[in-house]
């Protein structure tokens, strides 16, 4: 049976635990500083008054003063007692004033601490309302350009990056689902058509099976690309000394030469995951060959520039607007083929970007002078550089 608030067996709410809040700590700090400063001022004042020489009225004319009796020298010394009473009164009244002002300083410290921490409470309230469903909202802290505003702006920057990451992830999942569902739907349609055809013979069924195999192979390539992308985004699991020139030579030996490829492979030693680096070179070369024009060319360069190994791939091809270059490194963004229709899975350049990021290697891409792209990947220096490394 659910326990309700009126149920006597319902557990009583836990008492609110006392917290040493920042406001309370600042208030106590302000009060303690005022109390110490006031006590020091009181002590200094008391010492100065106590050590001051008493002023004595002296006669300026010979003979006894007319207002004093002739035996004034034998009067009791009342100046010392009066001085002690005055110092005691000073100490008492100053102590009372110090206690009152300490209480006032604590109250004022509480108010000022609350006022100073008001932007923090505002940021905390807004941050509690922000979730994955409204990451577009921002704290938008106003006021003077101080540390609290810097904190709010920093948090807004974090929210912006999270919003971009969540949006990219949702788009990636939607695109991946579409890319995986489309061939499955096509396969099912081909099978249903073949089974529903009463005149189907061995040759027609064989044709359907071959088309199904081609579609399945395309799915395998897509899944392999997705796995490579996920492995690249996970970061480096292996770090080995390797040479970009050797990797590029191996990749180009397996690449079908549909266009003229110009090679200049100087040693480019670096440290990284050889499998991921091979995937990076393979995708760059494949895109340079696939997205080209009849009779086109592609150039592959490796070497060392300013002490850092460099891989550069350029190609001829369709003219690509400068504003579209950055979008090509997003998943499922495709080039246009010669026929003007999308080709490939649109994951090649995103794999290049992910592998480069895992190796902390910036990628520079710009439209080529004769169409196509000019892409340069600059890696960090290897732990043990190969001797005789050339220049790019």
Secondary structure, DSSP 8 states (H G I E B T S, - for coil): ----TT-TTS-----------HHHHHHHHHHHHHHHHHHHHHHHHHHHHHTS-------SSSS--TTS-TTGGGS---HHHHHHHHHHHHHHHHHHHHHHHHHHHHHHHHHHHHHHTHHHHHHHHHHHH--TT-TT------SSSSHHHHHHHHHHHHHHHHHHHHHHHHHHHHHHHHHHHHHHHHHHHHHHHHHH-TT--HHHHHHHHHHHHHHHHHHHHHHHHHHHHHHHHT--S--EEEEHHHHHHHHHHHS--SSEEEEEE---EEEE-HHHHHHHHHHHHHHHHHS--TT-EEEEEEEEETTEEEEEEEE--S---HHHHGGGGSTT---B-TTSSB-S-S-HHHHHHHHHHHTT-EEEEEE-TTSSEEEEEE----SS--TT--B-
